[in-house]
């Protein structure tokens, strides 16, 4: 399977600007980054559900655990969805 490409890799000028001296800027950046990772994992699960491979169930289970941990991280650090809409 090919590695996914991300816009930031293609154009270094498109890198997100994070102001480390501003707490909210860092929190917003982390929140967005983790949400993006969760969305990618959820898309992978959707694709895997259509696959007829022998270890699909194990892979889906692993991705679901990763999603749960990422969402738990957001809750523990008060970065959950309710705050950012």
C-alpha positions, 0 to 999 in steps of 0.5 A: 500500500502506498504511503498517503501524501499530505499537502504539507509535504508537497508545499513547505509554504503551506505548513501550519503556523503555530504560535508556541507562545500562545496557549490557545494556538497550541491547543487548537493545533493539537486539537485539529491534528488529533481530529485529522488523525481520527478521521484518517483512521475512520476512513481506513476502517471503512475501506477495510470493512469492504476488504476480504483479507484474512486479518481485517478484523484484527486491523479494524480492532486495532484502529478502533483502539487507536481512535478510542485512545485519541478521543480519550486524549482529547477528553483528558486534556479538555480538547473534546468536540464540545469546546471546538465547533 
